[in-house]
Amino acid sequence: MNLTMLIPTHIPVLVNEILEALAVQPGGRYIDCTLGAGGHAAAILERSSPGGQLLGIDADPEAIKIARARLEAYSGSSLLINENFANLQTICIKYDFFPVHGILLDLGLSSLQLNGSGRGFSFQHDAPLDMRLSPNQEVTAADIINTVSEAELAHLIREYGEEGHSWQIAHHIVNQRPIKTTLQLAQTIEQATGGRRGRLHPATKTFQALRIAVNHELEHLEAALKQTIDLLGFEGRLVVISYHSLEDRIVKQFMRQESRNCICPPGTPTCVCRHTASLRLINKKVTSPSLTEIQLNPRSRSAKLRAAERIANQDELHITVEELGGSTEIKDNGWRRPALLKKLRRTFLSAQFG
Ligand SMILES: C[S@@+](CC[C@H](N)C(=O)[O-])C[C@H]1O[C@@H](n2cnc3c(N)ncnc32)[C@H](O)[C@@H]1O
């Protein structure tokens, strides 16, 4: 199926809330790590014009094609890259795109991937069990389903799907091998669990688990979050939307940790970690979609938005004017201390290539 024809079917989630949390301003520079169909990117580019710039990243080459068509009017101010956001700093160095005013991650999959890609993300459409975001990845969901041991499969389904019936499901899968398609797998899971009991289809959690495993979703999220700190200018915003508790836990822990001045275990008499805060939480509680948005776009119901602002940490505050090459603090187009950012950039480059 031609995915470009499906552009209107992916409705971006929490658009106004994202623009507000990112504090999008004319002339600002933003990174959308999860470009998808380009819905959020279009809204950011519109709000940041004149002069705004956007670096859009997506691991899925089909998403890049769709977003490129959608963002044609902004081709002069957007750079769209088919890459994994786990390589965020490398991408930004390569394209000289930092520091930035804001970074967005809208995690998971787009409706286009779930419904129209034929890549096996959904049990509602029969398709080969692939589930790779990028064709360059080697391991498919079928490889995992048909090769790993029963115990490993049960562990994966429990850890990444938070599925209580993981052992029964793994046992049935191993007995039914080889399993090659989504419907074959969904039927096997239904047999294992005795069919639908609650609101969720019995295959929902196992499909989530496989998708997470195939695409190393949690590892890549952790890797990307860590890289955002050095890319954000002071007062720059980090905004993340997650769709399930495993993702949200990682985002919550990361933002909490980076907004604290000490991360020693509770009860430690004096601080030994020397950790200093680089972020300030913007919304202490998550922002969720309104009932109206959920009615219009049921996919948004599980969305949770968390946001934080980059602050100078203790080390950065103590860098002297001499160290900065004699320049003093100036505020220019939303940037504070551009000279300090240049210094950070040097540190950052030597860390990467040194
Ligand atoms: C929920 S969709 C984003 C939708 C987008 N915000 C919009 O408005 O159309 C998530 C996108 O992130 C991409 N993605 C997921 N994990 C990724 C990763 N590790 N690196 C790059 N892109 C990723 C998916 O391919 C998908 O297109």
The ligand as a Gaussian input file, in Angstrom:
#p B3LYP/6-31G(d) Opt

LIG

0 1
 C        4.002000       8.173000      17.307000
 S        4.902000       8.281000      15.875000
 C        5.247000       9.976000      15.716000
 C        4.144000      10.740000      15.046000
 C        4.520000      12.185000      14.788000
 N        4.773000      12.882000      16.016000
 C        3.466000      12.888000      13.976000
 O        2.983000      13.951000      14.419000
 O        3.133000      12.426000      12.893000
 C        6.469000       7.677000      16.351000
 C        7.509000       7.671000      15.232000
 O        8.766000       7.465000      15.863000
 C        9.545000       6.623000      15.065000
 N       10.510000       5.973000      15.942000
 C       10.266000       5.102000      16.956000
 N       11.419000       4.732000      17.530000
 C       12.416000       5.393000      16.881000
 C       13.827000       5.440000      17.017000
 N       14.461000       4.712000      17.950000
 N       14.524000       6.242000      16.192000
 C       13.901000       6.993000      15.255000
 N       12.565000       6.967000      15.057000
 C       11.836000       6.188000      15.871000
 C        8.552000       5.654000      14.450000
 O        9.083000       5.126000      13.246000
 C        7.336000       6.565000      14.229000
 O        7.319000       7.066000      12.930000

